[in-house]
Amino acid sequence: MNGASLAAILAAASAFAAACPAPLSADEFPPADFRPARRAPGDIVEAVFRYDPAGDPFDPSTVGIGPAIRGDDYDVLSVSASKNGSYCRIVVRIQPWIPGEVTTRPISAGGTIIPSFTLSVEPAVAVHGPGSPAFRDPLALPGTRIELLKIVAAIVVAAGAGGALAFRRSRLFAAFARRLRLQAAGRDFEKLLRRVEKLGEGEERRSWNEFAAGFRRYLSARSGLPVLAMTPREIAAVPESAIAAKPRAEAALALAAADDSRFGGRRGSVAGAMASARSVAAELEREGHRVVR
């Protein structure tokens, strides 16, 4: 390596060092000057550090903390630095919230670590006299917003669960649930009738079997009675509170025709029986009978 190359390398290293800050150690920090001289909880206080870097490079733009640092006894609002000739100046803006001796933790401000310092805070009445002292916004306390959100969420969940439980126990919910079950029973029965209608010739016995079983299931759902185990004569005699007189008689006739065709050897009209069943279903919907007792 020749002398010119070595000189170029040294020049580059010197330029790099001049562009980089030289962080101070805790021992190099001078005592802080506090402004104002007397301060109370809630006052914004400036802790000013002045020192001579003694020729060491220092870049003020690297000193800072970004968002405010929230603590239990004090907040660090900002940290800034400047140079005036050969002297450097670092200013820490702090807001204490309790009276007495307030000692900060070391503050990391970019490339500089500001050591802990202590400031004396007097009661607000002693500094400002009688009046309204400054109060800290409770939401500014560390973790307060998260805890508040947890409380609100717990209240909302508890209220929702209580409301849902009350609704489930109410007559309105029972009526709503019954209505849903009735609608489901009607849809299932209509699907069965359409399926039976698609059965071809030679499947008359199957048509009668599926129709009779499906119609009995539907009537059982509508009335709450064990219609699946009842004969047409027993169906015709059920109380009117379960099935109204007109649809009850028509249903008994349709099921009697189905039983005669299946077990008595008579030939009836499946289409006619299904038409009667649809008429019964429409009448029951109008009468508003319920499934659950």
Sequence and secondary structure as in RCSB ss.txt:
>XXXX:A:sequence
MNGASLAAILAAASAFAAACPAPLSADEFPPADFRPARRAPGDIVEAVFRYDPAGDPFDPSTVGIGPAIRGDDYD
VLSVSASKNGSYCRIVVRIQPWIPGEVTTRPISAGGTIIPSFTLSVEPAVAVHGPGSPAFRDPLALPGTRIELLK
IVAAIVVAAGAGGALAFRRSRLFAAFARRLRLQAAGRDFEKLLRRVEKLGEGEERRSWNEFAAGFRRYLSARSGL
PVLAMTPREIAAVPESAIAAKPRAEAALALAAADDSRFGGRRGSVAGAMASARSVAAELEREGHRVVR
>XXXX:A:secstr
  HHHHHHHHHHHHHHHHHS     GGG    EEESSS  TT  EEEEEEE  TT    GGG   SS EE SSEE
EEEEEEEEETTEEEEEEEEEE SSEEEE   EEETTEEE   EEEE  HHHHH SS      GGGSTTHHHHHHH
HHHHHHHHHHHHHHHHHHHSHHHHHHHHHHHHHHHHHHHHHHHHHHHT  TT HHHHHHHHHHHHHHHHHHHH S
 GGG  HHHHHTS TTTS HHHHHHHHHHHHHHHHHHHS     HHHHHHHHHHHHHHHHHHT  S  
